Amino acid sequence: MLKEALMEFRDLEKKYKLIYVVPSLGPGGAEKQLLNLAYELNPKLWDIKIIYFDKKNILDLMHRNNVYYCYINKEKKSFFTFMLSLINEVKLFNPNIIHGYLVIGQLWAIFLRIIFPNLILVLGIRSSRINLKKYGYKTRLLYFLVAKFSRLANAFIVNSKNGADYYCKSLGFSEEKMFCVENGIDTDLFCPKSSARKNLISILSPRANARNTVIIGIVATLEHLKDHKTFFLAAQLVYKKHPNVCFAVFGADDSYYGLSVKNFVKDIALSHVVVFLGLRADIPQLLSGLDILVSSSISEGFSNSIAEAMSAGVPCIATDVGDSKNILGEYGIVVPSGDFIKMAKAIEKLIALAPGDMASLSSGARTRIIEKFGIKRMVSRTEKIYKKLILENG
């Protein structure tokens, strides 16, 4: 039925309109995936408007003739004025589909679906098995409201099988409306680069040198879901046996949690081998300079940092959350979430690998990402869902 529907869709001459609603266009994984999708969707078939509410740390936005950006500053508007601005933007664009990203974007997309009942509503789910007890009441309320009104959605697009299972079984989302589309990685951007090692060592100097330093990285915003403290407890154990290690920490670190992590590193006497690099735009140019990448998250959907590192040929260790095990396949090591002892042993295992074995692991990891998690595959599968929804809903 879907194949016949898509053949029918190709015969249509009309161009369709799509709105994405997202809290910001900052450097998060979800935001990057949204932009990759918008840039790669067929411009002959789709006009796209991206509505966002926060300009902090905004990504570089590419020019596309069919992609329009709309910033609505909710901080400088009253709640009522903000709603009217949002409604007016949607009314002027007159979209066929509205796709909400992240919980705030989802909630505003639901609101717009109520105002414009003929809209096709898609909710984008980027997480799995979140422990809401660790969040404040406002965040818990947002998740409750999205779950409460999820019945209004025509489809849910989730980026991990683990997330799909959790939202259906634990939060009551419809299985019939659930579609799993894994993230797409730009394997041309994230690839081995001959200059990466030298440039990374220069940045990490004097904690790293060109002779025998083993550089272990983590790429994640410093927030409690990424569980950096477990990573550093493992790092402490590894350092005792391998004093030639250096730990590179990529990601926004200016939050209260980020400060607590930095203080924690001082408390466990590890500051002399740890470098906090903050937000950087040159991660694709530096990533392949790592020897090992670790993901210590306690919750994930699809981990971009793991897939991007593998695409760059970096062996990875990840906690068994979300779809991390599926991303790694046989080309990485999975450890239990929160278990710093097993994480340390996994790091030591990779350090001990012979150069030939490490090269095979690196090559296999990159090949796996190219074959299974490329951008074109993600875009194609998402576009098929959009086409299906339009045909089913007139």
PADO-496820 format. One record per residue (C-alpha): residue in three letters; x, y, z; residue number from 0. Coordinates in Angstrom, 2 decimals, m for minus. Layout:
REM residues N
   code      east     north        up   pos
    Ala         X         Y         Z   NUM
...
//
This chain:
REM residues 394
   code      east     north        up   pos
    Met      0.00      0.00      0.00     0
    Leu      2.78      2.47      0.92     1
    Lys      4.62      1.79     m2.37     2
    Glu      1.45      2.44     m4.38     3
    Ala      0.80      5.59     m2.38     4
    Leu      4.28      6.91     m3.08     5
    Met      3.88      6.25     m6.80     6
    Glu      0.63      8.23     m6.67     7
    Phe      2.44     11.03     m4.81     8
    Arg      5.09     11.33     m7.53     9
    Asp      2.35     12.07    m10.02    10
    Leu      1.22     15.11     m8.04    11
    Glu      2.53     18.47     m9.27    12
    Lys      1.76     20.49     m6.17    13
    Lys      4.56     21.72     m3.94    14
    Tyr      4.03     21.09     m0.24    15
    Lys      4.82     23.19      2.79    16
    Leu      6.43     22.05      6.02    17
    Ile      7.03     23.91      9.29    18
    Tyr      9.51     22.83     11.93    19
    Val      9.06     24.19     15.45    20
    Val     12.14     23.94     17.65    21
    Pro     13.18     25.84     20.81    22
    Ser     16.54     26.92     19.38    23
    Leu     19.03     26.29     16.60    24
    Gly     21.95     25.84     18.97    25
    Pro     24.68     23.19     18.71    26
    Gly     22.67     20.25     20.05    27
    Gly     22.34     16.97     18.18    28
    Ala     18.60     17.36     17.54    29
    Glu     19.07     20.83     16.08    30
    Lys     21.85     19.65     13.75    31
    Gln     19.71     16.74     12.57    32
    Leu     16.77     19.06     11.88    33
    Leu     18.94     21.35      9.74    34
    Asn     20.48     18.41      7.87    35
    Leu     16.98     17.17      7.09    36
    Ala     15.70     20.58      5.97    37
    Tyr     18.70     21.14      3.70    38
    Glu     18.48     17.72      2.06    39
    Leu     14.72     17.35      1.48    40
    Asn     13.81     17.66     m2.20    41
    Pro     13.55     21.44     m2.88    42
    Lys     11.25     20.78     m5.83    43
    Leu      8.73     19.18     m3.50    44
    Trp      9.02     21.08     m0.22    45
    Asp      8.97     24.67      1.00    46
    Ile     10.21     24.73      4.58    47
    Lys      9.95     27.23      7.41    48
    Ile     11.90     26.74     10.64    49
    Ile     10.45     28.59     13.64    50
    Tyr     12.71     28.94     16.67    51
    Phe     12.67     31.00     19.87    52
    Asp     16.26     31.32     21.13    53
    Lys     19.32     32.74     19.32    54
    Lys     21.90     31.73     21.94    55
    Asn     24.89     29.86     20.43    56
    Ile     23.05     29.59     17.13    57
    Leu     24.55     27.36     14.44    58
    Asp     25.66     28.73     11.08    59
    Leu     22.52     28.67      8.95    60
    Met     22.92     27.77      5.29    61
    His     21.07     29.54      2.51    62
    Arg     18.54     27.43      0.64    63
    Asn     15.93     28.86     m1.73    64
    Asn     13.22     26.68     m0.21    65
    Val     14.20     27.05      3.49    66
    Tyr     13.03     30.06      5.51    67
    Tyr     14.07     30.89      9.07    68
    Cys     11.71     32.58     11.49    69
    Tyr     12.96     33.76     14.88    70
    Ile     10.27     34.72     17.42    71
    Asn     11.75     36.24     20.56    72
    Lys      9.53     34.88     23.32    73
    Glu     11.60     36.62     26.00    74
    Lys     10.69     40.11     24.75    75
    Lys      7.03     39.41     24.09    76
    Ser      4.14     38.84     26.44    77
    Phe      2.80     35.31     26.38    78
    Phe     m0.29     36.48     24.50    79
    Thr      1.72     38.47     21.95    80
    Phe      4.05     35.53     21.43    81
    Met      1.12     33.20     20.71    82
    Leu     m0.34     35.66     18.22    83
    Ser      3.03     35.98     16.45    84
    Leu      3.32     32.21     16.23    85
    Ile     m0.23     31.81     14.92    86
    Asn      0.32     34.56     12.35    87
    Glu      3.52     32.97     11.02    88
    Val      1.74     29.67     10.52    89
    Lys     m1.30     31.30      8.97    90
    Leu      0.81     33.22      6.45    91
    Phe      2.84     30.16      5.45    92
    Asn     m0.20     27.84      5.31    93
    Pro      1.70     24.55      5.79    94
    Asn      0.54     21.00      5.13    95
    Ile      2.68     19.54      7.94    96
    Ile      3.96     20.89     11.24    97
    His      6.77     18.95     12.90    98
    Gly      7.68     19.71     16.53    99
    Tyr     11.21     19.00     17.78   100
    Leu     12.10     18.54     21.46   101
    Val      9.49     18.81     24.18   102
    Ile      8.91     22.59     23.93   103
    Gly      8.71     22.44     20.15   104
    Gln      6.35     19.49     20.42   105
    Leu      4.05     21.35     22.79   106
    Trp      3.84     24.43     20.58   107
    Ala      3.25     22.22     17.54   108
    Ile      0.34     20.60     19.42   109
    Phe     m1.03     24.06     20.24   110
    Leu     m0.88     25.02     16.55   111
    Arg     m2.63     21.79     15.58   112
    Ile     m5.49     22.77     17.90   113
    Ile     m5.68     26.22     16.29   114
    Phe     m5.38     24.82     12.76   115
    Pro     m7.17     21.44     12.89   116
    Asn     m6.41     20.58      9.27   117
    Leu     m2.66     20.57      9.88   118
    Ile     m0.83     17.25      9.81   119
    Leu      1.00     17.03     13.13   120
    Val      4.31     15.17     13.52   121
    Leu      6.11     14.97     16.85   122
    Gly      9.85     14.33     16.76   123
    Ile     11.10     12.25     19.70   124
    Arg     14.83     12.37     20.42   125
    Ser     15.21     10.60     23.78   126
    Ser     14.44      7.37     25.60   127
    Arg     13.74      6.32     29.18   128
    Ile     14.06      9.73     30.80   129
    Asn     13.94      9.77     34.60   130
    Leu     11.70     12.80     35.06   131
    Lys     12.25     12.71     38.84   132
    Lys     15.61     14.34     38.19   133
    Tyr     13.90     17.36     36.59   134
    Gly     11.93     20.25     38.04   135
    Tyr      8.17     20.42     38.04   136
    Lys      8.06     22.64     34.92   137
    Thr      9.84     20.06     32.79   138
    Arg      7.70     17.24     34.20   139
    Leu      4.60     19.29     33.35   140
    Leu      5.79     19.77     29.76   141
    Tyr      6.26     16.03     29.27   142
    Phe      2.89     15.33     30.89   143
    Leu      1.11     17.75     28.54   144
    Val      2.80     16.33     25.44   145
    Ala      1.79     12.80     26.47   146
    Lys     m1.74     13.97     27.29   147
    Phe     m2.28     15.53     23.86   148
    Ser     m0.21     13.05     21.85   149
    Arg     m3.45     11.59     20.46   150
    Leu     m3.67     14.70     18.22   151
    Ala     m0.51     13.71     16.39   152
    Asn     m0.72     12.00     13.01   153
    Ala      2.72     10.49     13.49   154
    Phe      5.69     10.25     15.83   155
    Ile      9.16     10.10     14.34   156
    Val     11.60      8.72     16.89   157
    Asn     15.34      8.37     16.32   158
    Ser     15.85      5.13     18.28   159
    Lys     14.09      1.78     18.61   160
    Asn     14.62      1.99     22.36   161
    Gly     12.85      5.35     22.43   162
    Ala      9.92      4.03     20.38   163
    Asp      9.47      1.14     22.79   164
    Tyr      9.62      3.42     25.84   165
    Tyr      7.15      6.03     24.57   166
    Cys      4.63      3.40     23.50   167
    Lys      4.80      1.17     26.56   168
    Ser      5.45      3.70     29.31   169
    Leu      3.79      6.89     28.07   170
    Gly      0.93      5.43     26.06   171
    Phe      1.86      6.73     22.60   172
    Ser      0.20      4.95     19.67   173
    Glu      2.32      2.16     18.16   174
    Glu      0.49      2.52     14.84   175
    Lys      1.66      6.12     14.54   176
    Met      5.25      5.45     15.61   177
    Phe      8.03      5.49     13.00   178
    Cys     11.70      4.90     13.79   179
    Val     14.17      6.88     11.68   180
    Glu     17.74      6.81     12.99   181
    Asn     19.85      9.95     12.74   182
    Gly     21.89     10.59      9.63   183
    Ile     25.62     11.31      9.84   184
    Asp     27.53     13.45      7.35   185
    Thr     30.29     10.93      6.67   186
    Asp     32.12     13.34      4.34   187
    Leu     32.38     15.91      7.13   188
    Phe     33.14     13.42      9.90   189
    Cys     36.04     11.48      8.43   190
    Pro     39.68     10.74      9.30   191
    Lys     41.83     13.85      8.79   192
    Ser     45.62     13.79      8.65   193
    Ser     45.96     17.15     10.45   194
    Ala     43.57     16.32     13.30   195
    Arg     46.11     14.76     15.67   196
    Lys     48.63     17.58     15.41   197
    Asn     45.96     20.27     15.80   198
    Leu     44.34     18.55     18.77   199
    Ile     47.66     18.09     20.58   200
    Ser     48.42     21.76     20.01   201
    Ile     45.12     22.71     21.65   202
    Leu     45.63     20.30     24.56   203
    Ser     49.25     21.32     25.19   204
    Pro     50.96     21.10     27.66   205
    Arg     48.75     18.27     28.94   206
    Ala     49.29     16.32     25.73   207
    Asn     52.37     15.82     23.57   208
    Ala     53.10     14.27     20.20   209
    Arg     55.16     11.34     21.48   210
    Asn     53.11      8.93     23.55   211
    Thr     49.95     10.61     24.83   212
    Val     46.73      8.62     24.65   213
    Ile     43.89     11.11     24.10   214
    Ile     40.49     10.05     25.37   215
    Gly     37.54     12.29     24.55   216
    Ile     33.94     12.89     25.46   217
    Val     31.68     15.05     23.29   218
    Ala     28.56     16.09     25.20   219
    Thr     26.99     19.15     26.77   220
    Leu     27.75     19.12     30.49   221
    Glu     24.36     18.13     31.89   222
    His     23.36     15.37     34.28   223
    Leu     22.00     13.07     31.54   224
    Lys     25.53     12.81     30.09   225
    Asp     26.91     11.71     33.50   226
    His     30.39     13.18     33.15   227
    Lys     31.17     12.32     36.76   228
    Thr     31.09      8.59     35.98   229
    Phe     33.42      9.27     33.06   230
    Phe     35.89     11.06     35.33   231
    Leu     35.77      8.34     37.99   232
    Ala     36.72      5.90     35.24   233
    Ala     39.38      8.36     34.06   234
    Gln     40.87      8.44     37.55   235
    Leu     41.31      4.65     37.53   236
    Val     42.79      4.66     34.03   237
    Tyr     45.26      7.42     34.91   238
    Lys     46.65      5.41     37.81   239
    Lys     47.73      2.66     35.38   240
    His     48.40      4.83     32.33   241
    Pro     49.87      8.21     33.37   242
    Asn     50.38      9.14     29.71   243
    Val     46.63      9.75     29.16   244
    Cys     44.92     13.07     28.52   245
    Phe     41.15     13.65     28.62   246
    Ala     39.55     16.11     26.18   247
    Val     36.05     17.34     27.07   248
    Phe     34.05     18.92     24.25   249
    Gly     30.70     20.58     24.95   250
    Ala     28.99     23.56     26.56   251
    Asp     30.20     23.75     30.16   252
    Asp     28.94     27.10     31.48   253
    Ser     25.92     25.74     33.37   254
    Tyr     25.64     25.13     37.11   255
    Tyr     26.12     21.42     36.45   256
    Gly     29.16     22.20     34.32   257
    Leu     30.72     24.11     37.21   258
    Ser     30.00     21.23     39.58   259
    Val     31.72     18.81     37.18   260
    Lys     34.81     21.03     36.97   261
    Asn     34.97     21.19     40.76   262
    Phe     34.56     17.41     40.89   263
    Val     37.60     17.00     38.62   264
    Lys     39.61     19.17     41.01   265
    Asp     38.38     17.18     44.00   266
    Ile     39.60     13.88     42.53   267
    Ala     42.97     15.45     41.61   268
    Leu     42.62     15.00     37.85   269
    Ser     42.80     18.62     36.63   270
    His     46.34     18.25     35.30   271
    Val     45.26     15.70     32.66   272
    Val     41.79     17.10     31.79   273
    Val     41.08     19.91     29.33   274
    Phe     37.60     21.44     29.10   275
    Leu     37.30     22.73     25.54   276
    Gly     33.75     24.13     25.69   277
    Leu     31.64     24.66     22.60   278
    Arg     33.70     24.39     19.43   279
    Ala     32.77     24.69     15.78   280
    Asp     35.84     22.74     14.67   281
    Ile     34.94     19.35     16.19   282
    Pro     34.79     17.64     12.75   283
    Gln     38.37     18.82     12.12   284
    Leu     39.63     17.55     15.50   285
    Leu     37.60     14.42     16.19   286
    Ser     39.81     11.92     14.39   287
    Gly     42.73     13.11     16.51   288
    Leu     41.27     11.19     19.46   289
    Asp     42.43      7.68     20.30   290
    Ile     39.18      6.74     22.05   291
    Leu     35.77      8.37     22.52   292
    Val     33.58      7.59     25.51   293
    Ser     29.85      8.21     25.96   294
    Ser     28.81      7.95     29.62   295
    Ser     25.13      8.95     29.24   296
    Ile     22.41      7.64     31.50   297
    Ser     19.81      8.30     28.79   298
    Glu     20.06      8.61     25.02   299
    Gly     17.98      8.17     21.93   300
    Phe     20.48      8.00     19.09   301
    Ser     23.92      9.24     20.14   302
    Asn     25.33     11.55     17.49   303
    Ser     28.66     11.79     19.29   304
    Ile     29.20      8.02     19.02   305
    Ala     28.18      7.82     15.37   306
    Glu     30.21     10.90     14.37   307
    Ala     33.30      9.56     16.14   308
    Met     32.92      6.17     14.46   309
    Ser     32.53      7.94     11.11   310
    Ala     35.83      9.71     11.86   311
    Gly     37.44      6.34     12.57   312
    Val     37.62      6.68     16.37   313
    Pro     37.01      3.52     18.48   314
    Cys     34.19      4.10     20.97   315
    Ile     32.96      2.98     24.39   316
    Ala     29.34      3.67     25.31   317
    Thr     26.89      2.98     28.09   318
    Asp     24.07      0.60     27.29   319
    Val     21.37      3.22     26.86   320
    Gly     19.16      4.14     23.93   321
    Asp     20.38      2.62     20.67   322
    Ser     24.09      2.88     21.49   323
    Lys     24.62     m0.88     21.26   324
    Asn     22.98     m0.94     17.84   325
    Ile     25.13      1.96     16.62   326
    Leu     28.37      0.32     17.77   327
    Gly     27.62     m3.16     16.51   328
    Glu     30.80     m5.18     16.85   329
    Tyr     33.04     m2.14     16.49   330
    Gly     32.99     m0.79     20.04   331
    Ile     32.48     m1.70     23.69   332
    Val     29.25     m1.35     25.66   333
    Val     29.28     m0.98     29.46   334
    Pro     26.46     m0.61     32.02   335
    Ser     25.33      2.94     32.74   336
    Gly     26.90      4.36     35.89   337
    Asp     29.54      1.62     36.20   338
    Phe     32.86      3.50     36.20   339
    Ile     34.86      0.37     37.01   340
    Lys     33.73     m1.46     33.86   341
    Met     34.12      1.75     31.90   342
    Ala     37.74      2.04     33.05   343
    Lys     38.42     m1.59     32.13   344
    Ala     36.96     m0.99     28.66   345
    Ile     39.23      2.03     28.15   346
    Glu     42.24      0.00     29.28   347
    Lys     41.27     m2.79     26.89   348
    Leu     41.34     m0.41     23.93   349
    Ile     44.61      1.17     25.07   350
    Ala     46.17     m2.31     25.13   351
    Leu     45.16     m3.16     21.55   352
    Ala     47.91     m3.71     19.02   353
    Pro     48.14     m0.97     16.35   354
    Gly     46.85     m3.35     13.66   355
    Asp     43.82     m4.33     15.72   356
    Met     43.07     m0.69     16.51   357
    Ala     43.29      0.17     12.80   358
    Ser     40.85     m2.64     11.93   359
    Leu     38.43     m1.42     14.62   360
    Ser     38.70      2.12     13.31   361
    Ser     38.10      1.11      9.69   362
    Gly     35.18     m1.17     10.56   363
    Ala     33.52      1.54     12.66   364
    Arg     33.61      4.05      9.81   365
    Thr     32.30      1.52      7.29   366
    Arg     29.39      0.66      9.59   367
    Ile     28.28      4.30      9.84   368
    Ile     28.57      4.84      6.08   369
    Glu     26.46      1.75      5.35   370
    Lys     23.80      2.11      8.04   371
    Phe     23.53      5.70      9.26   372
    Gly     24.17      8.10      6.39   373
    Ile     22.24     11.35      5.87   374
    Lys     20.62     10.23      2.60   375
    Arg     19.05      7.22      4.30   376
    Met     17.59      9.38      7.08   377
    Val     16.21     11.95      4.63   378
    Ser     14.70      9.32      2.33   379
    Arg     12.89      7.53      5.16   380
    Thr     11.56     10.78      6.64   381
    Glu     10.33     12.01      3.28   382
    Lys      8.45      8.76      2.70   383
    Ile      6.62      9.27      6.01   384
    Tyr      5.70     12.86      5.09   385
    Lys      4.38     11.71      1.71   386
    Lys      2.37      8.90      3.30   387
    Leu      0.77     11.34      5.77   388
    Ile     m0.19     13.81      3.06   389
    Leu     m1.81     11.11      0.93   390
    Glu     m3.70      9.66      3.89   391
    Asn     m4.93     13.07      5.10   392
    Gly     m5.74     14.68      1.81   393
//
